[in-house]
Amino acid sequence: RKEVEQDPGPFNVPEGATVAFNCTYSNSASQSFFWYRQDCRKEPKLLMSVYSSGNEDGRFTAQLNRASQYISLLIRDSKLSDSATYLCVVHFGNEKLTFGTGTRLTIIP
Amino acid sequence: NAGVTQTPKFQVLKTGQSMTLQCAQDMNHEYMSWYRQDPGMGLRLIHYSVGAGITDQGEVPNGYNVSRSTTEDFPLRLLSAAPSQTSVYFCASREGGKNEQFFGPGTRLTVL
């Protein structure tokens, strides 16, 4: 089983729709969780950290379920500019960040 | 601030050649890392450094060397390039005590 698993997609979603991705992780001792965004042929950039109580940043909501070992990302009122690959990232400690393979999202006009 | 910079952007090597990928950051970050990204796989950690003079191996260190003589620079050396090292390489840095990693723009390496 991979340490971090994501549905690779692609998710093709009409503009204005709501879309959600899940990510599962295998190590119950994982400490920190993040969503990164990666545009085509660009470097990953931090979208948001994921906190135990759940957190929101504008149209983006992230949630963590430690019991079931998954994190989720919800995007509301999707924009064309949201088209990207979304990487689930789990931190086990030291410098070991484990990246999922990413979920590709395309917003359709 | 330039952030994290990497050179070159693109490189083609022949099997057996050696080269150094350069990485520099101007944010005075303690932690620096090298990742490779391959299709269908997440970014994988090659080597990392928690400060000048300190380096350690990541998940896929074989065939690569690193050094950290200054806070700013963290070069990655390919000793004898192999086709399996064809990949996109990202350098990243972060400030001690903080979670956000800042990535460089990447180096696309092809080994023939």
Backbone of each chain as ProteinMPNN parsed JSONL, in Angstrom:
{"seq_chain_A": "RKEVEQDPGPFNVPEGATVAFNCTYSNSASQSFFWYRQDCRKEPKLLMSVYSSGNEDGRFTAQLNRASQYISLLIRDSKLSDSATYLCVVHFGNEKLTFGTGTRLTIIP", "coords_chain_A": {"N_chain_A": [[0.857, -1.205, 0.0], [0.571, 2.223, -0.853], [2.145, 4.999, 0.809], [0.864, 7.451, 0.775], [-2.113, 8.075, -0.8], [-3.854, 9.09, -3.667], [-6.647, 9.831, -5.77], [-5.952, 9.924, -9.116], [-7.436, 11.273, -10.994], [-8.375, 12.414, -14.314], [-10.314, 15.155, -12.969], [-12.942, 16.695, -14.399], [-14.585, 19.583, -14.322], [-17.393, 21.755, -14.352], [-17.239, 25.31, -14.541], [-17.856, 27.149, -11.592], [-18.909, 25.075, -10.167], [-18.851, 22.8, -7.33], [-16.175, 20.936, -6.033], [-14.591, 18.04, -4.727], [-11.768, 16.451, -3.234], [-10.239, 13.5, -2.005], [-7.71, 12.105, 0.136], [-5.755, 9.461, 1.229], [-3.785, 8.199, 3.951], [-1.173, 6.083, 5.198], [0.345, 5.88, 7.523], [-0.225, 6.042, 10.82], [1.071, 7.61, 12.62], [1.565, 10.021, 11.493], [2.238, 13.521, 11.348], [1.729, 16.131, 10.35], [-0.217, 17.801, 7.835], [-0.865, 18.669, 4.447], [-2.039, 20.559, 1.622], [-0.777, 20.968, -1.558], [-0.438, 22.906, -4.514], [0.084, 22.355, -7.951], [0.909, 23.761, -10.913], [0.892, 23.156, -14.478], [3.982, 21.965, -15.493], [5.311, 23.462, -13.618], [6.612, 24.467, -10.366], [5.639, 22.906, -7.227], [3.382, 24.577, -4.981], [2.525, 25.759, -1.758], [-0.797, 25.332, -0.862], [-2.619, 25.101, 1.311], [-2.374, 24.404, 4.821], [-3.522, 21.606, 6.755], [-5.649, 21.332, 9.399], [-6.531, 19.745, 12.511], [-9.069, 20.435, 13.344], [-10.263, 21.17, 11.064], [-10.187, 23.567, 8.412], [-10.567, 26.701, 6.71], [-10.076, 28.594, 3.762], [-10.977, 31.136, 2.121], [-12.496, 30.071, -0.762], [-11.76, 27.511, -0.357], [-11.74, 24.539, 1.523], [-10.335, 22.525, 3.979], [-10.085, 19.325, 5.46], [-9.418, 17.009, 8.126], [-9.374, 13.638, 8.983], [-8.467, 11.769, 11.408], [-9.072, 9.289, 12.497], [-9.965, 7.717, 10.376], [-7.896, 8.123, 8.736], [-7.624, 10.03, 6.567], [-7.458, 12.926, 4.463], [-9.141, 15.798, 3.192], [-10.053, 17.976, 0.479], [-11.997, 20.673, -0.386], [-13.371, 22.535, -2.944], [-15.119, 25.364, -3.569], [-17.444, 27.06, -5.784], [-15.91, 26.96, -8.241], [-13.193, 28.211, -10.207], [-11.784, 29.066, -13.42], [-9.089, 29.406, -13.086], [-8.48, 27.621, -11.101], [-7.725, 25.276, -12.207], [-5.418, 22.744, -12.115], [-2.898, 20.567, -10.703], [-3.43, 18.883, -7.702], [-1.7, 18.277, -4.832], [-1.441, 16.003, -2.25], [0.071, 16.084, 0.882], [2.005, 14.624, 3.388], [3.462, 14.785, 6.565], [5.89, 13.068, 8.283], [7.843, 13.575, 10.074], [11.17, 14.793, 10.913], [12.77, 15.582, 7.894], [11.059, 14.306, 6.289], [8.804, 14.585, 4.062], [6.0, 13.22, 2.592], [4.722, 12.81, -0.56], [1.653, 12.649, -2.317], [0.622, 11.321, -5.521], [-0.873, 13.161, -6.813], [-3.857, 14.913, -7.855], [-5.489, 15.596, -10.753], [-7.107, 18.464, -11.842], [-9.426, 19.957, -13.967], [-11.053, 22.836, -14.867], [-13.945, 23.578, -16.557], [-15.061, 25.904, -18.945]], "CA_chain_A": [[0.0, 0.0, 0.0], [1.335, 3.465, -0.879], [2.023, 5.76, 2.054], [-0.143, 8.487, 0.551], [-2.824, 7.712, -2.026], [-4.828, 10.036, -4.198], [-7.253, 9.539, -7.06], [-5.236, 10.796, -10.051], [-8.35, 11.997, -11.864], [-8.68, 13.839, -14.123], [-11.626, 15.659, -12.643], [-13.343, 17.776, -15.308], [-15.685, 20.172, -13.56], [-17.803, 23.039, -14.925], [-16.993, 26.519, -13.756], [-18.908, 27.447, -10.624], [-19.298, 23.867, -9.421], [-18.077, 22.416, -6.148], [-15.452, 19.682, -6.262], [-13.887, 17.582, -3.519], [-10.805, 15.362, -3.385], [-9.774, 12.856, -0.783], [-6.365, 11.551, 0.131], [-5.594, 8.581, 2.387], [-2.398, 7.972, 4.336], [-1.087, 4.781, 5.871], [1.067, 5.938, 8.788], [-1.061, 6.703, 11.829], [1.906, 8.537, 13.393], [1.765, 11.241, 10.707], [2.136, 14.674, 12.233], [1.193, 17.336, 9.716], [-0.861, 17.497, 6.557], [-0.9, 19.86, 3.603], [-2.369, 20.496, 0.206], [0.01, 21.809, -2.439], [-0.964, 23.043, -5.864], [1.153, 22.385, -8.952], [0.496, 24.062, -12.275], [1.585, 22.342, -15.47], [5.398, 22.244, -15.715], [5.779, 24.437, -12.624], [6.911, 23.876, -9.078], [4.536, 22.884, -6.266], [3.28, 25.694, -4.034], [1.605, 25.448, -0.668], [-2.161, 25.865, -0.941], [-3.041, 25.278, 2.696], [-2.158, 23.35, 5.799], [-4.765, 20.971, 7.18], [-5.654, 21.243, 10.851], [-7.421, 18.702, 13.033], [-10.438, 20.935, 13.467], [-10.709, 21.631, 9.754], [-9.903, 24.981, 8.192], [-11.114, 27.273, 5.486], [-9.348, 29.746, 3.226], [-11.789, 31.579, 0.985], [-13.343, 29.034, -1.364], [-11.124, 26.219, -0.095], [-11.9, 23.98, 2.861], [-9.568, 21.295, 4.182], [-10.478, 18.594, 6.666], [-8.59, 15.875, 8.503], [-10.032, 12.598, 9.754], [-7.375, 10.909, 11.888], [-9.561, 7.928, 12.762], [-10.012, 7.005, 9.098], [-6.632, 8.422, 8.073], [-7.725, 10.708, 5.281], [-7.691, 14.365, 4.427], [-9.956, 16.174, 2.044], [-10.019, 19.364, 0.009], [-13.239, 21.057, -1.046], [-13.282, 23.819, -3.64], [-16.46, 25.876, -3.915], [-17.508, 28.103, -6.817], [-14.625, 26.78, -8.91], [-12.783, 29.17, -11.233], [-10.883, 28.512, -14.441], [-7.727, 29.462, -12.533], [-8.267, 26.508, -10.168], [-7.198, 24.129, -12.966], [-4.059, 22.448, -11.647], [-2.797, 19.289, -10.002], [-3.438, 19.118, -6.252], [-0.857, 17.263, -4.192], [-1.634, 15.743, -0.832], [1.402, 15.937, 1.466], [1.952, 14.186, 4.785], [4.753, 14.95, 7.227], [6.086, 12.067, 9.323], [8.891, 13.988, 11.013], [12.427, 15.178, 10.267], [12.487, 16.229, 6.63], [10.356, 13.364, 5.431], [7.489, 14.894, 3.53], [5.593, 12.233, 1.597], [3.797, 13.422, -1.509], [0.826, 11.834, -3.178], [0.907, 11.508, -6.946], [-1.605, 14.322, -7.29], [-5.16, 14.804, -8.513], [-5.549, 16.633, -11.785], [-8.4, 19.135, -11.935], [-9.634, 20.902, -15.067], [-12.321, 23.564, -14.785], [-14.42, 23.77, -17.928], [-15.898, 27.12, -19.032]], "C_chain_A": [[0.883, 1.242, 0.0], [1.115, 4.216, 0.419], [0.967, 6.847, 1.956], [-0.805, 8.188, -0.792], [-3.853, 8.762, -2.392], [-5.416, 9.475, -5.483], [-6.601, 10.466, -8.08], [-6.138, 11.643, -10.938], [-8.134, 11.578, -13.31], [-10.127, 14.087, -13.714], [-11.89, 16.82, -13.598], [-14.648, 18.35, -14.781], [-16.093, 21.493, -14.197], [-17.534, 24.184, -13.955], [-18.171, 26.793, -12.829], [-19.328, 26.255, -9.783], [-18.43, 23.711, -8.175], [-17.423, 21.061, -6.42], [-14.697, 19.327, -4.985], [-12.949, 16.442, -3.877], [-10.516, 14.782, -2.011], [-8.367, 12.335, -0.975], [-6.268, 10.671, 1.373], [-4.115, 8.392, 2.675], [-2.328, 6.749, 5.231], [-0.462, 4.852, 7.256], [0.277, 6.731, 9.825], [-0.263, 7.687, 12.68], [2.183, 9.832, 12.635], [1.435, 12.462, 11.55], [1.412, 15.862, 11.617], [0.726, 16.99, 8.306], [-1.035, 18.791, 5.766], [-1.528, 19.528, 2.262], [-1.461, 21.478, -0.518], [-0.677, 21.833, -3.805], [0.222, 23.081, -6.817], [0.537, 22.638, -10.318], [1.388, 23.298, -13.243], [3.026, 22.844, -15.673], [5.949, 23.339, -14.777], [6.09, 23.703, -11.318], [5.68, 23.835, -8.186], [4.573, 24.121, -5.367], [2.239, 25.342, -2.984], [0.259, 26.123, -0.891], [-2.67, 26.133, 0.473], [-2.592, 24.105, 3.55], [-3.514, 22.789, 6.197], [-4.702, 20.761, 8.683], [-6.727, 20.266, 11.309], [-8.871, 19.155, 13.069], [-11.033, 21.326, 12.125], [-10.428, 23.112, 9.608], [-10.319, 25.409, 6.797], [-10.244, 28.446, 5.061], [-10.099, 30.169, 1.975], [-12.681, 30.451, 0.49], [-12.845, 27.612, -1.062], [-11.337, 25.794, 1.361], [-11.134, 22.665, 2.933], [-10.018, 20.64, 5.475], [-9.567, 17.39, 6.853], [-9.435, 14.904, 9.317], [-8.959, 11.602, 10.182], [-7.836, 9.468, 12.089], [-9.552, 7.095, 11.484], [-8.787, 7.272, 8.245], [-6.841, 8.956, 6.662], [-7.854, 12.2, 5.501], [-8.458, 14.692, 3.161], [-9.751, 17.649, 1.719], [-11.292, 19.615, -0.767], [-13.013, 22.418, -1.686], [-14.697, 24.214, -4.051], [-16.354, 26.9, -5.014], [-16.231, 28.091, -7.653], [-14.433, 27.779, -10.06], [-11.876, 28.483, -12.244], [-9.449, 28.424, -13.897], [-7.449, 28.366, -11.505], [-7.729, 25.262, -10.881], [-5.733, 23.93, -12.619], [-4.051, 21.006, -11.144], [-2.652, 19.587, -8.514], [-2.752, 17.944, -5.573], [-1.173, 17.186, -2.707], [-0.261, 15.444, -0.23], [1.278, 15.63, 2.946], [3.354, 14.254, 5.367], [4.865, 13.964, 8.376], [7.108, 12.496, 10.359], [10.208, 14.148, 10.289], [12.105, 15.914, 8.977], [11.643, 15.359, 5.732], [8.935, 13.845, 5.161], [7.17, 13.83, 2.494], [4.491, 12.821, 0.737], [2.939, 12.358, -2.166], [1.159, 12.137, -4.63], [0.12, 12.656, -7.543], [-2.931, 13.966, -7.944], [-5.264, 15.946, -9.503], [-6.976, 17.164, -11.916], [-8.402, 20.063, -13.135], [-11.012, 21.519, -14.901], [-12.727, 23.945, -16.203], [-15.318, 25.002, -17.99], [-17.352, 26.789, -19.335]], "O_chain_A": [[1.844, 1.314, 0.767], [0.065, 4.105, 1.052], [0.262, 7.132, 2.923], [-0.121, 8.063, -1.808], [-4.61, 9.25, -1.553], [-4.752, 8.727, -6.201], [-6.684, 11.685, -7.93], [-5.686, 12.606, -11.558], [-7.728, 10.436, -13.527], [-11.033, 13.331, -14.066], [-11.154, 17.807, -13.606], [-15.684, 17.685, -14.792], [-15.223, 22.287, -14.553], [-17.596, 24.034, -12.735], [-19.331, 26.685, -13.227], [-20.033, 26.416, -8.786], [-17.423, 24.397, -7.999], [-18.051, 20.156, -6.969], [-14.227, 20.204, -4.26], [-13.269, 15.585, -4.7], [-10.546, 15.481, -0.998], [-7.898, 12.15, -2.098], [-6.66, 11.096, 2.46], [-3.287, 8.419, 1.764], [-3.284, 6.415, 5.93], [-0.708, 3.977, 8.086], [0.132, 7.948, 9.711], [-0.847, 8.508, 13.386], [2.965, 10.659, 13.103], [0.499, 12.457, 12.349], [0.593, 16.514, 12.264], [1.195, 16.039, 7.681], [-1.311, 19.853, 6.324], [-1.545, 18.376, 1.828], [-1.376, 22.652, -0.159], [-1.392, 20.905, -4.184], [1.229, 23.738, -6.552], [-0.253, 21.837, -10.818], [2.481, 22.853, -12.893], [3.243, 24.014, -15.987], [6.912, 24.034, -15.101], [5.866, 22.5, -11.186], [4.766, 24.642, -8.362], [5.639, 24.639, -5.037], [1.219, 24.718, -3.274], [0.186, 27.336, -1.086], [-3.096, 27.243, 0.794], [-2.449, 22.978, 3.076], [-4.541, 23.436, 5.993], [-3.802, 20.086, 9.183], [-7.695, 19.996, 10.598], [-9.787, 18.362, 12.851], [-12.181, 21.766, 12.056], [-10.434, 23.84, 10.6], [-10.407, 24.614, 5.861], [-9.74, 29.196, 5.897], [-9.879, 29.621, 0.895], [-13.519, 29.939, 1.232], [-13.463, 26.632, -1.479], [-11.142, 26.575, 2.293], [-11.266, 21.804, 2.063], [-10.298, 21.318, 6.463], [-9.024, 16.833, 5.899], [-10.135, 15.315, 10.242], [-8.589, 10.707, 9.423], [-7.066, 8.533, 11.872], [-9.183, 5.92, 11.498], [-8.65, 6.715, 7.156], [-6.313, 8.413, 5.692], [-8.287, 12.671, 6.553], [-8.421, 13.944, 2.183], [-9.338, 18.447, 2.561], [-11.63, 18.873, -1.689], [-12.521, 23.343, -1.04], [-15.376, 23.493, -4.781], [-15.315, 27.54, -5.178], [-15.548, 29.11, -7.758], [-15.372, 28.132, -10.773], [-11.277, 27.447, -11.955], [-8.705, 27.495, -14.209], [-6.307, 28.198, -11.079], [-7.324, 24.301, -10.227], [-4.91, 24.827, -12.802], [-5.073, 20.321, -11.162], [-1.854, 20.435, -8.114], [-3.155, 16.79, -5.714], [-1.167, 18.197, -2.005], [0.489, 14.636, -0.777], [0.537, 16.295, 3.669], [4.319, 13.828, 4.732], [4.072, 13.992, 9.318], [7.236, 11.862, 11.407], [10.35, 13.681, 9.159], [11.242, 16.792, 8.972], [11.517, 15.634, 4.539], [8.002, 13.558, 5.911], [7.983, 13.564, 1.608], [3.462, 13.27, 1.24], [3.432, 11.291, -2.53], [1.883, 13.086, -4.931], [0.406, 13.087, -8.66], [-3.107, 12.883, -8.503], [-5.142, 17.116, -9.139], [-7.925, 16.397, -12.08], [-7.485, 20.866, -13.305], [-12.014, 20.811, -14.807], [-11.956, 24.552, -16.946], [-16.237, 25.139, -17.182], [-18.181, 27.692, -19.44]]}, "seq_chain_B": "NAGVTQTPKFQVLKTGQSMTLQCAQDMNHEYMSWYRQDPGMGLRLIHYSVGAGITDQGEVPNGYNVSRSTTEDFPLRLLSAAPSQTSVYFCASREGGKNEQFFGPGTRLTVL", "coords_chain_B": {"N_chain_B": [[13.411, 39.469, -2.868], [14.751, 36.601, -4.447], [13.973, 34.064, -3.865], [13.931, 30.572, -4.198], [16.309, 29.42, -6.369], [17.213, 27.652, -9.316], [19.605, 26.112, -11.4], [20.814, 24.255, -14.227], [17.861, 25.064, -16.256], [17.116, 23.164, -18.111], [18.621, 20.094, -19.148], [20.588, 17.87, -21.018], [22.108, 14.781, -20.867], [24.655, 12.335, -21.529], [24.76, 8.815, -20.932], [26.726, 7.975, -18.165], [28.043, 10.392, -17.931], [28.894, 13.1, -15.715], [27.426, 15.615, -13.604], [26.499, 18.743, -12.058], [23.703, 19.921, -10.404], [22.534, 23.078, -9.656], [21.469, 24.863, -6.758], [20.082, 27.537, -5.01], [19.183, 29.65, -2.276], [17.78, 32.652, -0.976], [16.638, 33.271, 1.428], [17.559, 32.732, 3.895], [17.017, 30.222, 4.936], [17.097, 27.359, 7.032], [16.658, 24.665, 6.365], [17.087, 22.567, 3.577], [16.257, 20.786, 0.595], [16.353, 18.13, -1.835], [14.327, 16.919, -4.427], [12.964, 14.457, -6.644], [10.771, 14.213, -9.436], [8.656, 12.041, -10.997], [6.633, 10.717, -13.658], [3.461, 9.52, -12.596], [4.345, 9.048, -10.075], [4.771, 10.315, -6.777], [6.501, 13.279, -5.626], [9.798, 12.505, -4.691], [12.074, 12.264, -2.034], [15.48, 13.006, -2.235], [18.016, 13.876, -1.08], [18.679, 15.717, 1.93], [19.189, 18.679, 3.956], [19.829, 20.009, 7.137], [21.117, 22.226, 7.887], [24.05, 24.29, 7.396], [26.817, 22.321, 6.57], [25.647, 19.947, 7.317], [24.202, 17.064, 6.149], [21.859, 14.619, 4.892], [20.536, 11.413, 3.929], [17.738, 10.841, 1.79], [14.847, 9.277, 0.539], [15.564, 8.185, -1.962], [18.551, 8.066, -2.51], [20.666, 6.959, -3.993], [23.271, 7.241, -6.346], [23.52, 9.925, -6.273], [25.102, 12.842, -4.902], [25.458, 15.243, -2.273], [26.293, 18.463, -0.864], [26.693, 20.927, 1.698], [27.96, 23.691, 2.073], [27.472, 26.322, 2.615], [24.81, 28.357, 3.986], [23.192, 29.218, 1.941], [23.525, 27.69, -0.447], [22.989, 24.57, -2.12], [24.072, 22.208, -3.761], [23.433, 19.512, -6.088], [24.901, 16.558, -7.009], [25.338, 14.487, -9.773], [26.825, 11.48, -10.16], [27.505, 9.524, -12.099], [25.741, 9.547, -14.726], [22.613, 7.929, -15.387], [20.079, 6.451, -17.489], [17.82, 6.013, -15.876], [17.799, 8.158, -14.23], [16.614, 10.2, -15.531], [14.434, 12.8, -15.18], [12.413, 15.256, -13.419], [13.874, 17.615, -11.408], [13.549, 19.04, -8.257], [14.478, 21.583, -6.073], [14.146, 22.543, -2.675], [13.335, 24.716, 0.074], [13.013, 25.511, 3.567], [12.012, 27.379, 6.44], [13.318, 26.932, 9.696], [11.224, 25.42, 12.111], [8.93, 26.088, 10.821], [6.357, 25.055, 8.52], [5.994, 25.374, 5.744], [7.231, 24.554, 2.607], [9.346, 25.935, 0.195], [9.637, 25.825, -3.203], [12.034, 25.529, -5.854], [12.134, 26.384, -9.418], [12.649, 24.071, -10.829], [14.605, 21.543, -12.556], [14.818, 20.096, -15.644], [15.888, 17.048, -16.535], [17.381, 14.977, -18.901], [18.619, 11.819, -19.591], [20.486, 10.167, -21.88]], "CA_chain_B": [[13.927, 38.11, -2.729], [14.603, 35.714, -5.589], [13.417, 32.798, -3.399], [14.778, 29.424, -4.502], [16.669, 29.412, -7.783], [17.863, 26.427, -9.775], [20.178, 26.094, -12.743], [20.122, 24.842, -15.372], [16.438, 24.717, -16.38], [17.071, 21.942, -18.914], [19.932, 19.501, -19.377], [20.64, 16.541, -21.619], [23.385, 14.133, -20.605], [24.833, 10.965, -22.002], [25.021, 7.853, -19.864], [28.09, 7.975, -17.652], [28.516, 11.746, -17.654], [28.573, 13.645, -14.399], [27.098, 17.032, -13.614], [25.992, 19.302, -10.816], [22.539, 20.804, -10.439], [22.734, 24.13, -8.663], [20.305, 25.369, -6.034], [20.419, 28.584, -4.06], [18.038, 30.367, -1.704], [18.199, 33.896, -0.331], [15.694, 33.51, 2.52], [18.239, 32.324, 5.122], [16.359, 29.034, 5.47], [17.998, 26.312, 7.522], [16.42, 23.357, 5.753], [17.029, 22.489, 2.121], [16.003, 19.403, 0.16], [16.256, 17.816, -3.254], [13.325, 15.931, -4.795], [12.756, 14.176, -8.058], [9.365, 13.965, -9.744], [8.5, 11.187, -12.164], [5.218, 10.485, -13.974], [2.811, 8.447, -11.851], [4.909, 8.922, -8.728], [4.877, 11.583, -6.079], [7.874, 13.766, -5.421], [10.551, 11.635, -3.779], [13.187, 12.977, -1.417], [16.776, 12.43, -2.578], [18.871, 14.237, 0.054], [18.258, 16.942, 2.577], [20.162, 19.291, 4.85], [19.191, 20.787, 8.206], [21.954, 23.377, 8.144], [25.371, 24.237, 6.757], [27.686, 21.25, 7.037], [24.884, 18.759, 7.734], [23.337, 16.508, 5.107], [21.395, 13.264, 5.179], [19.902, 10.76, 2.792], [16.297, 10.705, 1.754], [14.253, 8.009, 0.105], [16.204, 7.658, -3.178], [19.831, 8.777, -2.582], [21.722, 6.287, -4.76], [23.672, 7.897, -7.584], [23.559, 11.377, -6.046], [25.806, 13.378, -3.737], [25.177, 16.645, -1.951], [27.103, 19.114, 0.159], [26.078, 22.192, 2.131], [29.046, 24.47, 2.67], [26.908, 27.602, 3.054], [23.362, 28.305, 4.174], [22.475, 29.573, 0.717], [23.699, 26.805, -1.597], [22.82, 23.133, -1.867], [24.191, 21.565, -5.076], [23.201, 18.069, -6.211], [25.833, 16.008, -7.997], [25.114, 13.167, -10.352], [28.182, 10.973, -10.267], [27.62, 8.835, -13.386], [24.32, 9.604, -15.081], [21.967, 6.753, -15.956], [18.746, 6.787, -18.014], [16.835, 5.993, -14.789], [17.832, 9.463, -13.561], [15.795, 11.133, -16.294], [13.398, 13.218, -14.243], [12.401, 16.665, -13.08], [14.464, 17.757, -10.078], [13.159, 20.244, -7.54], [15.123, 21.944, -4.823], [13.187, 23.22, -1.803], [13.876, 25.167, 1.348], [12.023, 25.973, 4.53], [12.542, 27.971, 7.652], [13.209, 26.074, 10.858], [10.043, 25.656, 12.928], [7.762, 26.353, 9.986], [6.049, 23.906, 7.682], [5.901, 25.606, 4.308], [8.403, 24.36, 1.759], [9.387, 26.763, -1.002], [10.311, 25.059, -4.235], [12.593, 26.182, -7.022], [11.369, 26.141, -10.649], [12.91, 22.731, -11.342], [15.538, 21.245, -13.651], [14.38, 18.922, -16.417], [17.091, 16.324, -16.933], [17.228, 13.788, -19.738], [19.86, 11.052, -19.739], [20.347, 9.301, -23.067]], "C_chain_B": [[13.701, 37.297, -3.994], [13.957, 34.397, -5.161], [14.406, 31.669, -3.622], [15.055, 29.43, -6.006], [17.41, 28.12, -8.105], [18.443, 26.654, -11.167], [20.829, 24.748, -12.988], [18.628, 24.504, -15.342], [16.277, 23.396, -17.12], [18.49, 21.421, -19.074], [19.759, 18.138, -20.018], [22.04, 15.988, -21.387], [23.45, 12.793, -21.318], [25.108, 10.06, -20.801], [26.496, 7.896, -19.479], [28.657, 9.354, -17.369], [28.142, 12.154, -16.228], [28.195, 15.113, -14.551], [26.573, 17.444, -12.25], [24.796, 20.188, -11.104], [22.687, 21.808, -9.306], [21.414, 24.543, -8.04], [20.78, 26.421, -5.048], [19.13, 29.215, -3.536], [18.565, 31.578, -0.924], [17.295, 34.27, 0.832], [16.279, 33.124, 3.877], [17.561, 31.109, 5.773], [17.391, 27.999, 5.894], [17.883, 25.03, 6.7], [16.382, 23.465, 4.235], [16.94, 21.024, 1.711], [16.062, 19.324, -1.355], [15.228, 16.705, -3.441], [13.446, 15.633, -6.287], [11.277, 13.83, -8.262], [9.269, 13.205, -11.049], [7.028, 10.934, -12.406], [4.665, 9.321, -13.164], [3.356, 8.231, -10.46], [4.914, 10.3, -8.088], [6.316, 12.058, -6.052], [8.564, 12.87, -4.391], [11.813, 12.366, -3.318], [14.497, 12.244, -1.725], [17.753, 12.616, -1.414], [18.308, 15.492, 0.684], [19.349, 17.436, 3.519], [19.417, 20.135, 5.888], [20.039, 21.986, 8.602], [23.294, 23.213, 7.46], [26.219, 23.157, 7.404], [26.99, 19.965, 7.413], [23.996, 18.302, 6.588], [22.925, 15.092, 5.499], [20.659, 12.726, 3.966], [18.389, 10.753, 2.935], [15.9, 9.323, 1.291], [15.015, 7.36, -1.058], [17.571, 8.299, -3.385], [20.864, 8.196, -3.543], [21.981, 6.992, -6.081], [23.797, 9.399, -7.458], [24.398, 11.708, -4.815], [25.384, 14.815, -3.518], [26.219, 17.153, -0.963], [26.405, 20.415, 0.524], [27.16, 22.996, 2.859], [28.571, 25.832, 3.16], [25.413, 27.413, 3.282], [22.616, 28.439, 2.857], [22.463, 28.472, -0.342], [23.597, 25.332, -1.231], [22.88, 22.408, -3.218], [23.974, 20.055, -5.008], [24.092, 17.543, -7.332], [25.39, 14.632, -8.456], [26.485, 12.617, -10.717], [28.449, 10.331, -11.625], [26.188, 8.636, -13.881], [23.851, 8.301, -15.737], [20.594, 7.155, -16.482], [17.665, 6.809, -16.934], [16.811, 7.313, -14.008], [17.163, 10.559, -14.39], [14.589, 11.502, -15.445], [13.359, 14.748, -14.195], [12.867, 16.777, -11.635], [14.059, 19.1, -9.48], [13.987, 20.378, -6.276], [14.096, 22.706, -3.985], [13.889, 23.683, -0.543], [12.74, 25.535, 2.278], [12.737, 26.516, 5.763], [12.346, 27.0, 8.819], [11.982, 26.43, 11.681], [8.797, 25.98, 12.128], [7.587, 25.222, 8.987], [6.182, 24.15, 6.184], [7.236, 25.4, 3.628], [8.267, 25.259, 0.537], [10.227, 26.016, -2.039], [10.922, 25.982, -5.291], [11.817, 25.779, -8.262], [11.64, 24.789, -11.296], [13.964, 22.695, -12.436], [15.037, 19.983, -14.333], [15.609, 18.249, -16.994], [16.718, 15.104, -17.763], [18.59, 13.116, -19.861], [19.655, 10.035, -20.863], [21.221, 8.062, -22.965]], "O_chain_B": [[12.604, 37.295, -4.552], [13.439, 33.673, -6.012], [15.582, 31.789, -3.279], [14.126, 29.443, -6.813], [18.135, 27.574, -7.274], [17.83, 27.316, -12.004], [21.352, 24.145, -12.05], [18.186, 23.735, -14.488], [15.399, 22.599, -16.79], [19.444, 22.197, -19.131], [18.899, 17.352, -19.62], [23.036, 16.651, -21.678], [22.426, 12.201, -21.661], [25.63, 10.508, -19.78], [27.385, 7.859, -20.33], [29.646, 9.48, -16.647], [27.207, 11.622, -15.63], [28.598, 15.771, -15.51], [26.248, 16.609, -11.406], [24.86, 21.089, -11.94], [22.932, 21.444, -8.156], [20.378, 24.571, -8.704], [21.763, 26.218, -4.335], [18.128, 29.305, -4.246], [19.629, 31.535, -0.307], [17.19, 35.444, 1.188], [15.584, 33.179, 4.892], [17.535, 30.983, 6.997], [18.405, 27.787, 5.229], [18.887, 24.392, 6.381], [15.727, 24.347, 3.68], [17.472, 20.14, 2.383], [15.85, 20.311, -2.059], [15.238, 15.697, -2.734], [13.954, 16.436, -7.069], [10.628, 13.243, -7.396], [9.744, 13.67, -12.085], [6.242, 10.935, -11.459], [5.298, 8.272, -13.05], [2.898, 7.345, -9.738], [5.044, 11.318, -8.768], [7.234, 11.321, -6.413], [7.988, 12.527, -3.359], [12.516, 12.994, -4.109], [14.617, 11.038, -1.51], [18.249, 11.646, -0.841], [17.555, 16.236, 0.056], [20.298, 16.718, 3.836], [18.494, 20.877, 5.554], [19.708, 22.689, 9.557], [23.635, 22.124, 6.998], [26.328, 23.084, 8.628], [27.643, 18.991, 7.787], [23.145, 19.053, 6.112], [23.567, 14.454, 6.334], [20.22, 13.478, 3.096], [17.841, 10.67, 4.035], [16.546, 8.328, 1.618], [15.105, 6.135, -1.135], [17.744, 9.026, -4.364], [21.839, 8.87, -3.876], [21.058, 7.302, -6.834], [24.14, 10.078, -8.425], [24.409, 10.971, -3.829], [25.0, 15.516, -4.455], [26.925, 16.377, -0.318], [25.614, 20.942, -0.259], [27.256, 22.978, 4.086], [29.203, 26.433, 4.029], [24.824, 26.432, 2.828], [21.549, 27.855, 2.671], [21.477, 28.337, -1.067], [24.058, 24.905, -0.173], [21.84, 22.035, -3.76], [24.288, 19.409, -4.008], [24.039, 18.028, -8.463], [25.109, 13.742, -7.653], [27.217, 13.226, -11.497], [29.494, 10.564, -12.232], [25.513, 7.679, -13.501], [24.568, 7.67, -16.514], [19.998, 8.105, -15.974], [16.689, 7.549, -17.061], [15.9, 7.55, -13.215], [17.152, 11.722, -13.986], [13.816, 10.635, -15.038], [14.156, 15.431, -14.838], [12.326, 16.119, -10.746], [14.206, 20.15, -10.106], [14.172, 19.425, -5.519], [13.268, 23.434, -4.531], [14.907, 23.12, -0.139], [11.633, 25.837, 1.831], [13.876, 26.166, 6.073], [11.319, 26.328, 8.907], [11.721, 27.608, 11.927], [7.717, 26.131, 12.699], [8.541, 24.521, 8.65], [6.457, 23.215, 5.432], [8.245, 25.991, 4.014], [7.203, 25.334, -0.078], [11.368, 25.631, -1.782], [10.401, 27.06, -5.578], [10.933, 24.926, -8.185], [10.929, 24.399, -12.222], [14.187, 23.676, -13.145], [14.854, 18.943, -13.7], [16.293, 18.816, -17.845], [15.86, 14.309, -17.382], [19.586, 13.759, -20.192], [18.779, 9.172, -20.8], [21.224, 7.232, -23.874]]}, "name": "protein", "num_of_chains": 2, "seq": "RKEVEQDPGPFNVPEGATVAFNCTYSNSASQSFFWYRQDCRKEPKLLMSVYSSGNEDGRFTAQLNRASQYISLLIRDSKLSDSATYLCVVHFGNEKLTFGTGTRLTIIPNAGVTQTPKFQVLKTGQSMTLQCAQDMNHEYMSWYRQDPGMGLRLIHYSVGAGITDQGEVPNGYNVSRSTTEDFPLRLLSAAPSQTSVYFCASREGGKNEQFFGPGTRLTVL"}
